[in-house]
Amino acid sequence: MLKKEDPGYKRFRCVTPSWDNSPRRKKNAVIFIDSAPELYERWLTEVIKKSLGNPPGERVVFINAWNEWGEGNHLEPDLRFGRGYLEATRRALEAHDHVTEKEKSQ
């Protein structure tokens, strides 16, 4: 996803910890393989970094989803990764805290 070219129009990016809609779609399902908190963190960090090029009111990043178990994309703790995706989200956000704090002081 990080290698995709920008579309040339305003876009609010979205990341997801994982994706597997095969339980709901028996044909033409989409499955992200080898998902892991570390890869998600890298993706989220880069998307946040890209969003910083937008005007302050348009620095939006969507995360899909907190607990969408049907598609296998959830930040909620689980048996496999524990709080891994939540911690990855925290680290990605904290890596850019200095930018928003700097803007608040201006």
Biopython code that builds the backbone (N, CA, C, O; Angstrom):
import numpy as np
from Bio.PDB.StructureBuilder import StructureBuilder

atoms = [
    (1, "MET", "N", (0.815, -1.191, 0.000)),
    (1, "MET", "CA", (0.000, 0.000, 0.000)),
    (1, "MET", "C", (0.862, 1.260, 0.000)),
    (1, "MET", "O", (0.488, 2.272, -0.592)),
    (2, "LEU", "N", (2.000, 1.196, 0.655)),
    (2, "LEU", "CA", (2.878, 2.360, 0.708)),
    (2, "LEU", "C", (3.501, 2.668, -0.654)),
    (2, "LEU", "O", (3.917, 3.800, -0.902)),
    (3, "LYS", "N", (3.568, 1.683, -1.526)),
    (3, "LYS", "CA", (4.170, 1.885, -2.836)),
    (3, "LYS", "C", (3.197, 2.447, -3.866)),
    (3, "LYS", "O", (3.609, 2.849, -4.954)),
    (4, "LYS", "N", (1.916, 2.477, -3.533)),
    (4, "LYS", "CA", (0.927, 2.997, -4.471)),
    (4, "LYS", "C", (1.147, 4.495, -4.681)),
    (4, "LYS", "O", (1.449, 5.228, -3.739)),
    (5, "GLU", "N", (0.992, 4.933, -5.921)),
    (5, "GLU", "CA", (1.142, 6.349, -6.232)),
    (5, "GLU", "C", (-0.026, 7.146, -5.674)),
    (5, "GLU", "O", (-1.136, 6.633, -5.532)),
    (6, "ASP", "N", (0.244, 8.422, -5.355)),
    (6, "ASP", "CA", (-0.835, 9.304, -4.931)),
    (6, "ASP", "C", (-1.779, 9.494, -6.104)),
    (6, "ASP", "O", (-1.325, 9.595, -7.244)),
    (7, "PRO", "N", (-3.080, 9.547, -5.855)),
    (7, "PRO", "CA", (-4.048, 9.601, -6.943)),
    (7, "PRO", "C", (-4.182, 10.968, -7.615)),
    (7, "PRO", "O", (-4.815, 11.068, -8.666)),
    (8, "GLY", "N", (-3.605, 12.021, -7.036)),
    (8, "GLY", "CA", (-3.708, 13.331, -7.655)),
    (8, "GLY", "C", (-4.919, 14.121, -7.178)),
    (8, "GLY", "O", (-5.207, 15.186, -7.723)),
    (9, "TYR", "N", (-5.622, 13.632, -6.192)),
    (9, "TYR", "CA", (-6.738, 14.349, -5.595)),
    (9, "TYR", "C", (-6.647, 14.175, -4.084)),
    (9, "TYR", "O", (-5.900, 13.330, -3.591)),
    (10, "LYS", "N", (-7.411, 14.979, -3.357)),
    (10, "LYS", "CA", (-7.382, 14.878, -1.895)),
    (10, "LYS", "C", (-7.884, 13.506, -1.464)),
    (10, "LYS", "O", (-8.959, 13.058, -1.864)),
    (11, "ARG", "N", (-7.084, 12.866, -0.649)),
    (11, "ARG", "CA", (-7.454, 11.540, -0.164)),
    (11, "ARG", "C", (-7.071, 11.435, 1.303)),
    (11, "ARG", "O", (-5.967, 11.813, 1.696)),
    (12, "PHE", "N", (-7.975, 10.926, 2.096)),
    (12, "PHE", "CA", (-7.673, 10.645, 3.496)),
    (12, "PHE", "C", (-7.337, 9.164, 3.575)),
    (12, "PHE", "O", (-8.171, 8.305, 3.289)),
    (13, "ARG", "N", (-6.124, 8.887, 3.962)),
    (13, "ARG", "CA", (-5.623, 7.512, 3.949)),
    (13, "ARG", "C", (-6.204, 6.678, 5.086)),
    (13, "ARG", "O", (-6.673, 7.198, 6.099)),
    (14, "CYS", "N", (-6.153, 5.385, 4.881)),
    (14, "CYS", "CA", (-6.667, 4.435, 5.858)),
    (14, "CYS", "C", (-5.668, 3.290, 5.987)),
    (14, "CYS", "O", (-5.078, 2.860, 4.996)),
    (15, "VAL", "N", (-5.484, 2.803, 7.198)),
    (15, "VAL", "CA", (-4.678, 1.616, 7.451)),
    (15, "VAL", "C", (-5.554, 0.598, 8.162)),
    (15, "VAL", "O", (-6.587, 0.940, 8.737)),
    (16, "THR", "N", (-5.136, -0.628, 8.114)),
    (16, "THR", "CA", (-5.866, -1.686, 8.813)),
    (16, "THR", "C", (-4.852, -2.673, 9.381)),
    (16, "THR", "O", (-3.862, -2.993, 8.724)),
    (17, "PRO", "N", (-5.092, -3.152, 10.587)),
    (17, "PRO", "CA", (-4.146, -4.092, 11.174)),
    (17, "PRO", "C", (-4.071, -5.415, 10.415)),
    (17, "PRO", "O", (-3.043, -6.092, 10.430)),
    (18, "SER", "N", (-5.150, -5.768, 9.764)),
    (18, "SER", "CA", (-5.199, -7.034, 9.036)),
    (18, "SER", "C", (-6.458, -7.006, 8.191)),
    (18, "SER", "O", (-7.272, -6.091, 8.318)),
    (19, "TRP", "N", (-6.624, -7.990, 7.340)),
    (19, "TRP", "CA", (-7.863, -8.064, 6.556)),
    (19, "TRP", "C", (-8.031, -9.479, 6.024)),
    (19, "TRP", "O", (-7.105, -10.063, 5.461)),
    (20, "ASP", "N", (-9.212, -10.010, 6.210)),
    (20, "ASP", "CA", (-9.575, -11.311, 5.662)),
    (20, "ASP", "C", (-11.092, -11.370, 5.619)),
    (20, "ASP", "O", (-11.741, -11.651, 6.626)),
    (21, "ASN", "N", (-11.651, -11.104, 4.452)),
    (21, "ASN", "CA", (-13.105, -11.130, 4.358)),
    (21, "ASN", "C", (-13.632, -12.444, 3.776)),
    (21, "ASN", "O", (-14.765, -12.505, 3.299)),
    (22, "SER", "N", (-12.815, -13.481, 3.818)),
    (22, "SER", "CA", (-13.251, -14.772, 3.282)),
    (22, "SER", "C", (-14.439, -15.382, 4.040)),
    (22, "SER", "O", (-15.238, -16.076, 3.412)),
    (23, "PRO", "N", (-14.599, -15.162, 5.359)),
    (23, "PRO", "CA", (-15.789, -15.720, 6.005)),
    (23, "PRO", "C", (-17.100, -15.139, 5.453)),
    (23, "PRO", "O", (-18.138, -15.802, 5.462)),
    (24, "ARG", "N", (-17.033, -13.895, 4.975)),
    (24, "ARG", "CA", (-18.241, -13.247, 4.454)),
    (24, "ARG", "C", (-18.327, -13.299, 2.945)),
    (24, "ARG", "O", (-19.406, -13.135, 2.377)),
    (25, "ARG", "N", (-17.206, -13.524, 2.292)),
    (25, "ARG", "CA", (-17.163, -13.568, 0.828)),
    (25, "ARG", "C", (-16.534, -14.880, 0.405)),
    (25, "ARG", "O", (-15.316, -15.041, 0.485)),
    (26, "LYS", "N", (-17.319, -15.781, -0.026)),
    (26, "LYS", "CA", (-16.804, -17.100, -0.397)),
    (26, "LYS", "C", (-16.019, -17.051, -1.704)),
    (26, "LYS", "O", (-15.136, -17.878, -1.930)),
    (27, "LYS", "N", (-16.344, -16.070, -2.578)),
    (27, "LYS", "CA", (-15.617, -15.900, -3.835)),
    (27, "LYS", "C", (-14.996, -14.509, -3.863)),
    (27, "LYS", "O", (-15.575, -13.543, -3.366)),
    (28, "ASN", "N", (-13.818, -14.427, -4.449)),
    (28, "ASN", "CA", (-13.123, -13.139, -4.605)),
    (28, "ASN", "C", (-12.815, -12.456, -3.276)),
    (28, "ASN", "O", (-12.877, -11.230, -3.179)),
    (29, "ALA", "N", (-12.494, -13.216, -2.285)),
    (29, "ALA", "CA", (-12.124, -12.647, -0.992)),
    (29, "ALA", "C", (-10.761, -11.974, -1.095)),
    (29, "ALA", "O", (-9.944, -12.308, -1.954)),
    (30, "VAL", "N", (-10.539, -11.018, -0.199)),
    (30, "VAL", "CA", (-9.244, -10.339, -0.094)),
    (30, "VAL", "C", (-8.653, -10.697, 1.260)),
    (30, "VAL", "O", (-9.306, -10.559, 2.294)),
    (31, "ILE", "N", (-7.408, -11.159, 1.237)),
    (31, "ILE", "CA", (-6.742, -11.554, 2.471)),
    (31, "ILE", "C", (-5.351, -10.934, 2.496)),
    (31, "ILE", "O", (-4.565, -11.132, 1.569)),
    (32, "PHE", "N", (-5.046, -10.189, 3.546)),
    (32, "PHE", "CA", (-3.687, -9.693, 3.758)),
    (32, "PHE", "C", (-2.945, -10.801, 4.498)),
    (32, "PHE", "O", (-3.354, -11.200, 5.588)),
    (33, "ILE", "N", (-1.879, -11.289, 3.923)),
    (33, "ILE", "CA", (-1.131, -12.361, 4.572)),
    (33, "ILE", "C", (0.044, -11.788, 5.360)),
    (33, "ILE", "O", (0.523, -10.691, 5.075)),
    (34, "ASP", "N", (0.489, -12.534, 6.336)),
    (34, "ASP", "CA", (1.646, -12.187, 7.164)),
    (34, "ASP", "C", (1.495, -10.868, 7.908)),
    (34, "ASP", "O", (2.486, -10.180, 8.157)),
    (35, "SER", "N", (0.280, -10.514, 8.263)),
    (35, "SER", "CA", (0.061, -9.300, 9.031)),
    (35, "SER", "C", (0.708, -9.442, 10.403)),
    (35, "SER", "O", (0.677, -10.511, 11.013)),
    (36, "ALA", "N", (1.291, -8.350, 10.874)),
    (36, "ALA", "CA", (1.938, -8.345, 12.190)),
    (36, "ALA", "C", (1.960, -6.912, 12.704)),
    (36, "ALA", "O", (1.979, -5.974, 11.907)),
    (37, "PRO", "N", (1.958, -6.728, 14.013)),
    (37, "PRO", "CA", (1.975, -5.379, 14.570)),
    (37, "PRO", "C", (3.124, -4.508, 14.043)),
    (37, "PRO", "O", (2.946, -3.306, 13.846)),
    (38, "GLU", "N", (4.279, -5.095, 13.819)),
    (38, "GLU", "CA", (5.428, -4.317, 13.358)),
    (38, "GLU", "C", (5.189, -3.752, 11.953)),
    (38, "GLU", "O", (5.538, -2.604, 11.678)),
    (39, "LEU", "N", (4.597, -4.554, 11.073)),
    (39, "LEU", "CA", (4.303, -4.085, 9.720)),
    (39, "LEU", "C", (3.210, -3.026, 9.734)),
    (39, "LEU", "O", (3.306, -2.023, 9.027)),
    (40, "TYR", "N", (2.186, -3.242, 10.526)),
    (40, "TYR", "CA", (1.114, -2.266, 10.690)),
    (40, "TYR", "C", (1.678, -0.951, 11.223)),
    (40, "TYR", "O", (1.297, 0.120, 10.750)),
    (41, "GLU", "N", (2.576, -1.020, 12.196)),
    (41, "GLU", "CA", (3.175, 0.189, 12.769)),
    (41, "GLU", "C", (3.948, 0.974, 11.715)),
    (41, "GLU", "O", (3.861, 2.201, 11.657)),
    (42, "ARG", "N", (4.692, 0.272, 10.896)),
    (42, "ARG", "CA", (5.445, 0.945, 9.825)),
    (42, "ARG", "C", (4.486, 1.630, 8.850)),
    (42, "ARG", "O", (4.697, 2.778, 8.459)),
    (43, "TRP", "N", (3.443, 0.920, 8.469)),
    (43, "TRP", "CA", (2.438, 1.463, 7.558)),
    (43, "TRP", "C", (1.786, 2.706, 8.164)),
    (43, "TRP", "O", (1.700, 3.743, 7.507)),
    (44, "LEU", "N", (1.327, 2.605, 9.416)),
    (44, "LEU", "CA", (0.673, 3.728, 10.073)),
    (44, "LEU", "C", (1.624, 4.909, 10.224)),
    (44, "LEU", "O", (1.229, 6.053, 9.997)),
    (45, "THR", "N", (2.856, 4.651, 10.600)),
    (45, "THR", "CA", (3.846, 5.719, 10.755)),
    (45, "THR", "C", (4.037, 6.475, 9.446)),
    (45, "THR", "O", (4.068, 7.706, 9.438)),
    (46, "GLU", "N", (4.163, 5.754, 8.352)),
    (46, "GLU", "CA", (4.359, 6.397, 7.046)),
    (46, "GLU", "C", (3.117, 7.167, 6.606)),
    (46, "GLU", "O", (3.233, 8.248, 6.028)),
    (47, "VAL", "N", (1.943, 6.627, 6.870)),
    (47, "VAL", "CA", (0.705, 7.306, 6.490)),
    (47, "VAL", "C", (0.541, 8.592, 7.314)),
    (47, "VAL", "O", (0.114, 9.617, 6.782)),
    (48, "ILE", "N", (0.872, 8.540, 8.583)),
    (48, "ILE", "CA", (0.828, 9.749, 9.414)),
    (48, "ILE", "C", (1.791, 10.781, 8.859)),
    (48, "ILE", "O", (1.451, 11.957, 8.730)),
    (49, "LYS", "N", (2.997, 10.334, 8.531)),
    (49, "LYS", "CA", (4.002, 11.241, 7.984)),
    (49, "LYS", "C", (3.488, 11.913, 6.703)),
    (49, "LYS", "O", (3.660, 13.118, 6.522)),
    (50, "LYS", "N", (2.863, 11.142, 5.825)),
    (50, "LYS", "CA", (2.312, 11.706, 4.587)),
    (50, "LYS", "C", (1.191, 12.691, 4.888)),
    (50, "LYS", "O", (1.068, 13.711, 4.210)),
    (51, "SER", "N", (0.375, 12.403, 5.893)),
    (51, "SER", "CA", (-0.750, 13.281, 6.214)),
    (51, "SER", "C", (-0.282, 14.637, 6.729)),
    (51, "SER", "O", (-1.029, 15.613, 6.663)),
    (52, "LEU", "N", (0.937, 14.708, 7.237)),
    (52, "LEU", "CA", (1.456, 15.972, 7.749)),
    (52, "LEU", "C", (1.664, 16.995, 6.628)),
    (52, "LEU", "O", (1.833, 18.183, 6.901)),
    (53, "GLY", "N", (1.652, 16.546, 5.377)),
    (53, "GLY", "CA", (1.733, 17.453, 4.243)),
    (53, "GLY", "C", (0.406, 18.136, 3.945)),
    (53, "GLY", "O", (0.360, 19.072, 3.147)),
    (54, "ASN", "N", (-0.669, 17.683, 4.573)),
    (54, "ASN", "CA", (-1.988, 18.286, 4.397)),
    (54, "ASN", "C", (-2.119, 19.504, 5.303)),
    (54, "ASN", "O", (-1.381, 19.635, 6.280)),
    (55, "PRO", "N", (-3.061, 20.403, 4.982)),
    (55, "PRO", "CA", (-3.334, 21.519, 5.898)),
    (55, "PRO", "C", (-3.739, 20.978, 7.270)),
    (55, "PRO", "O", (-4.280, 19.876, 7.358)),
    (56, "PRO", "N", (-3.485, 21.735, 8.343)),
    (56, "PRO", "CA", (-3.758, 21.236, 9.694)),
    (56, "PRO", "C", (-5.146, 20.636, 9.903)),
    (56, "PRO", "O", (-5.255, 19.631, 10.605)),
    (57, "GLY", "N", (-6.186, 21.185, 9.344)),
    (57, "GLY", "CA", (-7.522, 20.640, 9.546)),
    (57, "GLY", "C", (-7.813, 19.395, 8.730)),
    (57, "GLY", "O", (-8.882, 18.800, 8.864)),
    (58, "GLU", "N", (-6.867, 18.994, 7.880)),
    (58, "GLU", "CA", (-7.067, 17.840, 7.002)),
    (58, "GLU", "C", (-6.036, 16.745, 7.226)),
    (58, "GLU", "O", (-5.794, 15.923, 6.342)),
    (59, "ARG", "N", (-5.444, 16.735, 8.380)),
    (59, "ARG", "CA", (-4.462, 15.694, 8.721)),
    (59, "ARG", "C", (-5.197, 14.540, 9.386)),
    (59, "ARG", "O", (-5.124, 14.335, 10.597)),
    (60, "VAL", "N", (-5.901, 13.804, 8.553)),
    (60, "VAL", "CA", (-6.772, 12.737, 9.026)),
    (60, "VAL", "C", (-6.262, 11.394, 8.531)),
    (60, "VAL", "O", (-5.915, 11.243, 7.359)),
    (61, "VAL", "N", (-6.219, 10.433, 9.421)),
    (61, "VAL", "CA", (-5.875, 9.061, 9.066)),
    (61, "VAL", "C", (-6.942, 8.171, 9.694)),
    (61, "VAL", "O", (-7.238, 8.278, 10.884)),
    (62, "PHE", "N", (-7.505, 7.306, 8.888)),
    (62, "PHE", "CA", (-8.512, 6.367, 9.387)),
    (62, "PHE", "C", (-7.845, 5.037, 9.709)),
    (62, "PHE", "O", (-6.950, 4.585, 8.995)),
    (63, "ILE", "N", (-8.292, 4.426, 10.790)),
    (63, "ILE", "CA", (-7.837, 3.084, 11.148)),
    (63, "ILE", "C", (-9.056, 2.176, 11.119)),
    (63, "ILE", "O", (-10.044, 2.426, 11.809)),
    (64, "ASN", "N", (-8.982, 1.146, 10.336)),
    (64, "ASN", "CA", (-10.073, 0.186, 10.199)),
    (64, "ASN", "C", (-9.609, -1.126, 10.818)),
    (64, "ASN", "O", (-8.833, -1.819, 10.161)),
    (65, "ALA", "N", (-9.986, -1.504, 11.940)),
    (65, "ALA", "CA", (-11.092, -1.122, 12.800)),
    (65, "ALA", "C", (-10.735, -1.522, 14.219)),
    (65, "ALA", "O", (-9.743, -2.216, 14.440)),
    (66, "TRP", "N", (-11.533, -1.090, 15.176)),
    (66, "TRP", "CA", (-11.285, -1.442, 16.570)),
    (66, "TRP", "C", (-11.576, -2.918, 16.816)),
    (66, "TRP", "O", (-10.757, -3.619, 17.412)),
    (67, "ASN", "N", (-12.729, -3.394, 16.366)),
    (67, "ASN", "CA", (-13.083, -4.783, 16.691)),
    (67, "ASN", "C", (-13.899, -5.455, 15.581)),
    (67, "ASN", "O", (-14.935, -6.061, 15.853)),
    (68, "GLU", "N", (-13.451, -5.350, 14.380)),
    (68, "GLU", "CA", (-14.145, -5.980, 13.255)),
    (68, "GLU", "C", (-13.630, -7.410, 13.096)),
    (68, "GLU", "O", (-12.804, -7.691, 12.228)),
    (69, "TRP", "N", (-14.121, -8.291, 13.931)),
    (69, "TRP", "CA", (-13.647, -9.675, 13.954)),
    (69, "TRP", "C", (-14.079, -10.433, 12.707)),
    (69, "TRP", "O", (-13.410, -11.385, 12.303)),
    (70, "GLY", "N", (-15.183, -10.029, 12.091)),
    (70, "GLY", "CA", (-15.682, -10.721, 10.899)),
    (70, "GLY", "C", (-14.704, -10.646, 9.733)),
    (70, "GLY", "O", (-14.614, -11.581, 8.938)),
    (71, "GLU", "N", (-13.974, -9.544, 9.628)),
    (71, "GLU", "CA", (-12.966, -9.399, 8.579)),
    (71, "GLU", "C", (-11.550, -9.583, 9.125)),
    (71, "GLU", "O", (-10.575, -9.416, 8.392)),
    (72, "GLY", "N", (-11.440, -9.915, 10.365)),
    (72, "GLY", "CA", (-10.120, -10.170, 10.934)),
    (72, "GLY", "C", (-9.280, -8.921, 11.090)),
    (72, "GLY", "O", (-8.055, -9.012, 11.165)),
    (73, "ASN", "N", (-9.910, -7.753, 11.141)),
    (73, "ASN", "CA", (-9.125, -6.535, 11.346)),
    (73, "ASN", "C", (-9.581, -5.884, 12.649)),
    (73, "ASN", "O", (-10.656, -5.290, 12.730)),
    (74, "HIS", "N", (-8.743, -6.013, 13.649)),
    (74, "HIS", "CA", (-9.092, -5.494, 14.962)),
    (74, "HIS", "C", (-7.846, -5.039, 15.701)),
    (74, "HIS", "O", (-6.805, -5.696, 15.670)),
    (75, "LEU", "N", (-7.978, -3.903, 16.365)),
    (75, "LEU", "CA", (-6.926, -3.405, 17.249)),
    (75, "LEU", "C", (-7.077, -4.003, 18.641)),
    (75, "LEU", "O", (-6.124, -4.084, 19.416)),
    (76, "GLU", "N", (-8.273, -4.407, 18.926)),
    (76, "GLU", "CA", (-8.599, -4.980, 20.225)),
    (76, "GLU", "C", (-7.629, -6.133, 20.540)),
    (76, "GLU", "O", (-7.292, -6.914, 19.650)),
    (77, "PRO", "N", (-7.189, -6.239, 21.773)),
    (77, "PRO", "CA", (-6.271, -7.326, 22.130)),
    (77, "PRO", "C", (-6.835, -8.705, 21.791)),
    (77, "PRO", "O", (-8.038, -8.948, 21.883)),
    (78, "ASP", "N", (-5.929, -9.596, 21.397)),
    (78, "ASP", "CA", (-6.331, -10.967, 21.090)),
    (78, "ASP", "C", (-5.291, -11.937, 21.636)),
    (78, "ASP", "O", (-4.274, -11.527, 22.195)),
    (79, "LEU", "N", (-5.557, -13.207, 21.467)),
    (79, "LEU", "CA", (-4.646, -14.222, 21.999)),
    (79, "LEU", "C", (-3.335, -14.295, 21.226)),
    (79, "LEU", "O", (-2.303, -14.628, 21.809)),
    (80, "ARG", "N", (-3.348, -13.995, 19.936)),
    (80, "ARG", "CA", (-2.146, -14.136, 19.117)),
    (80, "ARG", "C", (-1.132, -13.025, 19.377)),
    (80, "ARG", "O", (0.043, -13.309, 19.611)),
    (81, "PHE", "N", (-1.573, -11.751, 19.338)),
    (81, "PHE", "CA", (-0.651, -10.625, 19.461)),
    (81, "PHE", "C", (-0.841, -9.819, 20.742)),
    (81, "PHE", "O", (-0.150, -8.823, 20.957)),
    (82, "GLY", "N", (-1.767, -10.241, 21.585)),
    (82, "GLY", "CA", (-2.018, -9.486, 22.811)),
    (82, "GLY", "C", (-2.401, -8.055, 22.481)),
    (82, "GLY", "O", (-3.315, -7.817, 21.691)),
    (83, "ARG", "N", (-1.701, -7.098, 23.086)),
    (83, "ARG", "CA", (-1.954, -5.678, 22.827)),
    (83, "ARG", "C", (-1.040, -5.132, 21.751)),
    (83, "ARG", "O", (-0.861, -3.918, 21.654)),
    (84, "GLY", "N", (-0.460, -5.998, 20.945)),
    (84, "GLY", "CA", (0.533, -5.599, 19.953)),
    (84, "GLY", "C", (0.094, -4.506, 19.007)),
    (84, "GLY", "O", (0.852, -3.569, 18.752)),
    (85, "TYR", "N", (-1.123, -4.604, 18.476)),
    (85, "TYR", "CA", (-1.600, -3.588, 17.537)),
    (85, "TYR", "C", (-1.900, -2.269, 18.246)),
    (85, "TYR", "O", (-1.676, -1.197, 17.682)),
    (86, "LEU", "N", (-2.401, -2.341, 19.467)),
    (86, "LEU", "CA", (-2.628, -1.118, 20.236)),
    (86, "LEU", "C", (-1.305, -0.423, 20.545)),
    (86, "LEU", "O", (-1.192, 0.795, 20.406)),
    (87, "GLU", "N", (-0.318, -1.188, 20.960)),
    (87, "GLU", "CA", (0.996, -0.619, 21.267)),
    (87, "GLU", "C", (1.653, -0.043, 20.009)),
    (87, "GLU", "O", (2.305, 1.000, 20.063)),
    (88, "ALA", "N", (1.477, -0.725, 18.890)),
    (88, "ALA", "CA", (2.020, -0.224, 17.618)),
    (88, "ALA", "C", (1.365, 1.102, 17.249)),
    (88, "ALA", "O", (2.033, 2.013, 16.760)),
    (89, "THR", "N", (0.064, 1.211, 17.481)),
    (89, "THR", "CA", (-0.652, 2.458, 17.213)),
    (89, "THR", "C", (-0.114, 3.576, 18.097)),
    (89, "THR", "O", (0.135, 4.687, 17.629)),
    (90, "ARG", "N", (0.060, 3.274, 19.363)),
    (90, "ARG", "CA", (0.602, 4.273, 20.295)),
    (90, "ARG", "C", (1.970, 4.764, 19.843)),
    (90, "ARG", "O", (2.219, 5.970, 19.813)),
    (91, "ARG", "N", (2.862, 3.836, 19.492)),
    (91, "ARG", "CA", (4.207, 4.228, 19.080)),
    (91, "ARG", "C", (4.180, 5.091, 17.818)),
    (91, "ARG", "O", (4.914, 6.074, 17.721)),
    (92, "ALA", "N", (3.341, 4.725, 16.858)),
    (92, "ALA", "CA", (3.252, 5.498, 15.613)),
    (92, "ALA", "C", (2.752, 6.911, 15.893)),
    (92, "ALA", "O", (3.257, 7.874, 15.316)),
    (93, "LEU", "N", (1.771, 7.038, 16.772)),
    (93, "LEU", "CA", (1.261, 8.363, 17.114)),
    (93, "LEU", "C", (2.288, 9.171, 17.897)),
    (93, "LEU", "O", (2.475, 10.360, 17.643)),
    (94, "GLU", "N", (2.946, 8.530, 18.838)),
    (94, "GLU", "CA", (3.947, 9.237, 19.641)),
    (94, "GLU", "C", (5.128, 9.697, 18.805)),
    (94, "GLU", "O", (5.759, 10.701, 19.133)),
    (95, "ALA", "N", (5.433, 8.993, 17.747)),
    (95, "ALA", "CA", (6.552, 9.376, 16.886)),
    (95, "ALA", "C", (6.308, 10.730, 16.224)),
    (95, "ALA", "O", (7.251, 11.382, 15.774)),
    (96, "HIS", "N", (5.044, 11.153, 16.163)),
    (96, "HIS", "CA", (4.710, 12.421, 15.519)),
    (96, "HIS", "C", (4.117, 13.430, 16.491)),
    (96, "HIS", "O", (3.654, 14.487, 16.062)),
    (97, "ASP", "N", (4.118, 13.137, 17.780)),
    (97, "ASP", "CA", (3.575, 14.061, 18.779)),
    (97, "ASP", "C", (4.268, 15.410, 18.743)),
    (97, "ASP", "O", (3.625, 16.441, 18.943)),
    (98, "HIS", "N", (5.564, 15.418, 18.491)),
    (98, "HIS", "CA", (6.306, 16.675, 18.507)),
    (98, "HIS", "C", (5.790, 17.649, 17.455)),
    (98, "HIS", "O", (5.875, 18.861, 17.654)),
    (99, "VAL", "N", (5.269, 17.160, 16.365)),
    (99, "VAL", "CA", (4.757, 18.016, 15.296)),
    (99, "VAL", "C", (3.500, 18.738, 15.776)),
    (99, "VAL", "O", (3.388, 19.955, 15.626)),
    (100, "THR", "N", (2.566, 18.002, 16.345)),
    (100, "THR", "CA", (1.318, 18.629, 16.789)),
    (100, "THR", "C", (1.555, 19.544, 17.985)),
    (100, "THR", "O", (0.902, 20.580, 18.103)),
    (101, "GLU", "N", (2.477, 19.180, 18.872)),
    (101, "GLU", "CA", (2.776, 20.037, 20.008)),
    (101, "GLU", "C", (3.401, 21.347, 19.535)),
    (101, "GLU", "O", (3.100, 22.410, 20.080)),
    (102, "LYS", "N", (4.261, 21.279, 18.533)),
    (102, "LYS", "CA", (4.889, 22.470, 17.979)),
    (102, "LYS", "C", (3.829, 23.397, 17.383)),
    (102, "LYS", "O", (3.891, 24.613, 17.566)),
    (103, "GLU", "N", (2.862, 22.827, 16.676)),
    (103, "GLU", "CA", (1.802, 23.623, 16.064)),
    (103, "GLU", "C", (0.923, 24.271, 17.126)),
    (103, "GLU", "O", (0.491, 25.412, 16.960)),
    (104, "LYS", "N", (0.658, 23.566, 18.200)),
    (104, "LYS", "CA", (-0.183, 24.107, 19.262)),
    (104, "LYS", "C", (0.465, 25.339, 19.887)),
    (104, "LYS", "O", (-0.231, 26.270, 20.296)),
    (105, "SER", "N", (1.789, 25.346, 19.961)),
    (105, "SER", "CA", (2.488, 26.461, 20.615)),
    (105, "SER", "C", (2.649, 27.671, 19.688)),
    (105, "SER", "O", (3.074, 28.735, 20.137)),
    (106, "GLN", "N", (2.319, 27.522, 18.415)),
    (106, "GLN", "CA", (2.476, 28.654, 17.479)),
    (106, "GLN", "C", (1.269, 29.543, 17.441)),
    (106, "GLN", "O", (1.252, 30.529, 16.705)),
]
sb = StructureBuilder()
sb.init_structure("model")
sb.init_model(0)
sb.init_chain("A")
sb.init_seg("    ")
for serial, (resi, resn, name, xyz) in enumerate(atoms, 1):
    if name == "N":
        sb.init_residue(resn, " ", resi, " ")
    sb.init_atom(name, np.array(xyz, "f"), 0.0, 1.0, " ", f" {name:<3s}", serial, name[0])
structure = sb.get_structure()
